[in-house]
Amino acid sequence: MSITTGGIKVVLVDKNQMFVQAVEPLLSGLDGISVSGRGQNGDDAVFLCRVYQPHVLVIGTELEGPPLTLTLAMVHQYSPSTRVLVMATNSAAARVLETSSSQAWGYVSKESPLVELVESIRCAPLTGCRRIPNAPVLSSAPVAPHGGLISRREFQVLELIADGKSNTEIAQNLTISSGTAKRHVANLYAKLGVNSRVAAFGRGVSLGLLHSPGTDVREGVAPLIP
């Protein structure tokens, strides 16, 4: 599923409707994210994903209706490209999820700052590895001074920096001008709070956006099951 000009489509499902109603306008107000629908039980999750085919389903663990494993299996059946991001109140609940469901892409604690949920939503459609609970989802998130988060294009630039590409090579790979590539790199540095390529790579690894050199699968990260 490609990300269109409409941005990342998200469906929110949680039994706590106050939580959902509070999070929805916050997400919808961010550049590149739109909330397509919201629900409060497993049946809602399946229906909304079938109708809207979202990039990301954000779902709680304590829902009425079918068991979570069955709900996620049905979501995968009707919307196979949807990445499932599970919200739980603690890591113990997430470990249960890890062993019981292979359909979830990642986990975010409800006790985490909102910025971690936002960054996970942004990363889910772009990365091919599951974020499972044994590894932190994000210890912190790349936040620019004005409060914006790393964009899809900046994520691509970060990956090319990790491959050792120069600004000219980045421009060639992304079919953009050298000046635009230089601007993207500068914006990325500002958002990551770094001032060099080496530091940007290290920051990307620490945030879970990149793998360490020579490592195909980090501890606590397994290949995404199609």
N, C-alpha and C positions, 0 to 999 in steps of 0.2 A: 504494500500500500504506500503510495507516494504522498508526500506532504504538498498539498496544493497551496495556492496563494491565500486560501482561507485559513491556513495555519494548522496547528495540531488540534484535532477534534477530540474532546474528552467527554466521557459519560461518568457521572458521580453517583454511587450507590452506597448508602449507609442507613442503618436503622435510625440513627440520630439525625432527624431532619433539621434540627437547629444547626447542627454542624455543617450539613450539606448546604443549607441556605446561606450560611456565613461564608463558606469557602467559594461557592459559585461566583459571586460578583468579584471576588478578589482575583480569581483565575481569569474570568472573562475580561477584566480590565488590563490584562497583560498583553503585550504585543506578541502575536503568533500563537495564541491559545484561545480556543473557543469552546464553551460548554454546550454540547448538543442536547443533553438531557440529564435528568436526575431521577433517582428512585430510592426505594427503601427496603427492597427484598430481592431474593434471588430471581424470582420471576421477572421483576422489573429489569434486572441486569441483562437477562437473556433477550427480552423483548427490545430494549433500547439498543443493544449491540446489533441485533438483527436488523433493525430499522435504520440506524444511523451509521453503522460500520465505522465506529470511532477508531482513531489511532491508539487511544489509551482508555482503558476502563479502570477507574479508581474505585475500589470496593472494600468495604469493611468485612470483618470476619464473623460477626455475630448478626446473622440475618435470619428472618423468618423465611419459610419455604424450604426448598430442597437443600441438601447439604452443600457446603461451599464447593467441595470437589466436583459434585455433579453440576452445579451452576457453572463453574469454570469450564468443564468439559463441553457443556452445551454452548457457551459463549464461543469457544474455540471452533465448534462445529459450524455455527452460523456466521461467525466473523473471524476467520482464521488469522487475519493479519493484525487483529487487535492485541496490543500488549496489555497485560493485566498487572496493575500495581495495587498490591494489597496493603491496607492500613490496619494496624493492630495496636493495642495499647502497650504491649511489651514484647521483648525479643522471644520470650518463651512461646507466646502464641505464634510468632513467626516461624519458630523451629518446627512446630506442629504442622504448619502450612507447608514447609519445605519438604517434609517427608510424605505428606498426604496429597500433594498436588504438583504435577509437573507443568501445569498450564500457566502458572504465575510467573511473570517476568521479574518482579521485584517486590520489595517490602519497604514501607516507611512507617515508623512509629508515629502514632498520634501525638506523642509527647514531644516530637521534634519540631523545630521552627518551620513555619510555612515555606520558607525559602527552600528547604530540602524536598518538600513535595513538588514544588514548582520545577526545580532542577531535574528531578527524576522524571517528571512528565516530559520535559524537553528532551531528555536523553533517550527515553524509551523507544521512540520510533527510529533512532539513529544508530543504536548499538546492538550488536548481535549476541551479547552475553547476558545471562540472567544475573540480576543483583539479588543474591539470596542472603538470609539474615546473618550468617556467620561472619560476613564482612560488613563493615559500616556502609550504609547507603551513601552518605556523604558526611564527613566530619565538619565540613563547612561548605559554603557554596560561593562560586565566583560572582561577586556583587560589584557592580560599578559604583562610583561615587554618587551617581544619580539614582541608584537603586535598580538599574536594569540587570538582566542576567545574560549569560553567554548565548549568542544566537546560533542558529543552524549553520550559517556561513562561517562564523568564528570557530565553531566546532570542527568544520572541515579544515580550516586554516591550522588549528591546533594539531590535527592528525598529520598534516603535511609537515609542520614544524618537527613533529616527533620522528618523521622519516628523514629529517635532515635537509629539507628543501629550503632554498633561498627564496627571497621575495620574488625574484624573477621566475623561478620554477613554480612557486605557488600560483603566480599569475597565469602561467602557461597551463597548469593542471586545471585551474578553475575557469579558464577562458575569460580572464578579466585583465585590466591594465595593471602595470607594475605599481602605479600610484594607488590604485584601489587596493591592491594586495598589501602595500605598505600601510595603508590606513586601517585595514582589517587587523593587521598584526599589532599596530599601536593600540587599537581599541581592545584587543584581546589582552594585551599586557596590562592595560588599565583595569580591566574587569577581574583579572586574576591577581592583581596586586604584585606584578613582577616587572623586571626590566631587562630580561634576556631570554633567549631561546631555551637555554638549559633550565632556567628557573621556571619557564612556562611548562616545559615538559615535566619537571618534577611536581609542579602544582597539579598538572593534569593527572598524573599517576596517583597523587595523594587524594584527589577527589574521586577517583574511580572512573575517570573519563578515558584513561589510557592504561595500557598494560606496561609493566616493567619490561625493559629490553631482554629479549631471549626467553620470555615467558608467554606461552600461549594461553594458559588459563591460570589466573591468580587464585590464591587460596580463598575459598569461599565463593568462587565464581565458576559456574559450569556452563557449557555451551547451551544455547537456547534450543529447546526441543521444538522442531517444526510442528 
